[in-house]
Amino acid sequence: MFGSNFKKFNSVLIIFLVFISLKNISKFTDNTIEISSDEYTYQFSYDNSSNWNSDDEKNVNFDPDGGKNLDALDLESEIKKSLKKRFELKKRTESENISQNIANYVDTEVVSDYIYDQNDVSLSLVPVEETILFSGIPEPKIKPIPKRPEYSKSVIISIKNKKMLLKNLENYLDDSQLSLVYRSLENSINFNFEENLTFLMDEEDYVLEIQTLSKNFKNLNSRRDINEKFIFYYEKTPTETKVIRNRLVVKESVSRTLKSAEIPPEIAKEFIQQLSYTIDFQRDVKSGDIIDILYEADFTKNENIIGKPDLLYGLMNLRDHKLELFRYTLNNGVTDYFDAYGKSIRKHLMRTPVQGARLSSKFGVRKHPILGYSKMHRGVDFAAKRGTPIMAAGDGRITFSGRNGAFGRFIEIKHLNNFKTSYAHLYKFSKGTKKGKLVKQGEIIGYVGTSGRSTGPHLHYEVKHKNRTINPMKLRLESTINVEEQDMSNFYANISLARERFLATQFTESEGAENF
């Protein structure tokens, strides 16, 4: 009995002692007190000793008045003095930190090897790499481009290759900047342009800025900042819009005539493609026929064309008739080429789906060049260099793409109005060409080759209507779109303006072709 009571007493005593111990530990570790007044609440962190050390790092949440209202609190004078000192110390320290952060932010050095792709003329900002400063504030992603320097002289050089670029940079730059500038320019500068490298220097031949013509038809410039490091940025190349008129006499073929006259490839391609809907280049065009072309383009000071030029007007003056092309934008925003009556030059199918080709075999019965006996030739053959692009004759869906016996690599396209076109003896298919793919007129579908039963590189081209083979050179198809009746007055005014503009523009002399 006595032993049982004694055990209960010991248990109660142990619980009591544990409770007292936990309470003391809580008081010992709790270094935060909260004091409330009528207007503010203060929260202080402190240690248990009576020594208030102003250098200790302790958290103090300041009131809006920065500790001015501590006198209104019911605290012992010694604690008030200590708390006020800590308020003043913390406030001064935080103010100094803010000032230091601002200084670090402003004095941050611009990263000099970052290239900024500027899409418009405004060159006010350039991005740099983002880093974290000691202050914890991220460096700004954009920095101003240095102001244009006042230079005394410039040196303009035509660079042909990387070796020549490095040699010229070594002549004008020290070793500390040479590697950075060379790495940035070696794969960007356009070596095909004349006068593609410019150095701007002061009186002591110290390089302040480097200007280059890049491959994307922009100026890639590098300018020194206040730390004498180069900042790289792009700017649009200064250009002048010009309207060019050419009159040429056909020699051998239209494509060769345009090439020898150095007509821009984009203009030559557009002109030939528009003609291919209507003209049989082998039978209709003869040596001595006249070609008139009017186009607009943006030129640099070195007469290099920037961007895509626009064919404004074209005239194919044949022996027995002529064909005019007028560029016009319809009310729905579609831009195309029309004849003088407002009918689109573009037809549903092209007669010649390969450019610069020669008609080597006509439609009809012929002696087969390999088999040796007469056989019906159900298409036409266009001889061209291996790898010459082949275009889809019209909008449609590819129904076959692959090997097809004697035809070699073969493509068949199904078009609207029960038309089909076939392309044989290809060297290879273009990327993505496969059965079921939708193609647009003029889209590259393959390349001229000599696969299958063939004596040389050429395109065998067939056209079928309701499964009946027809001669592609005798196609008579309707225009794809026409100018609407209510828009004809505006169209007539436009073609009158185009003719006047053509007559008012002086001829541009071209080497390698006969001009008037």
Beta strands, then each sheet from edge to edge (+ up, - down):
strand 1: 32-36
strand 2: 41-45
strand 3: 60-61
strand 4: 115-116
strand 5: 125-127
strand 6: 142-144
strand 7: 153-157
strand 8: 197-201
strand 9: 207-213
strand 10: 218-224
strand 11: 230-236
strand 12: 240-249
strand 13: 290-299
strand 14: 305-317
strand 15: 322-329
strand 16: 335-338
strand 17: 358-361
strand 18: 364-367
strand 19: 374-377
strand 20: 380-383
strand 21: 389-391
strand 22: 396-403
strand 23: 409-414
strand 24: 419-429
strand 25: 438-439
strand 26: 444-448
strand 27: 458-465
strand 28: 468-470
sheet 1: 1+ 2- 3+
sheet 2: 4+ 11+ 10- 9+ 8- 7+
sheet 3: 5+ 6-
sheet 4: 12+ 13- 14+ 15- 16+
sheet 5: 17+ 20- 27+ 24- 23+ 22- 25+
sheet 6: 17+ 20- 27+ 28-
sheet 7: 17+ 20- 27+ 24- 26+ 21-
sheet 8: 18+ 19-
end
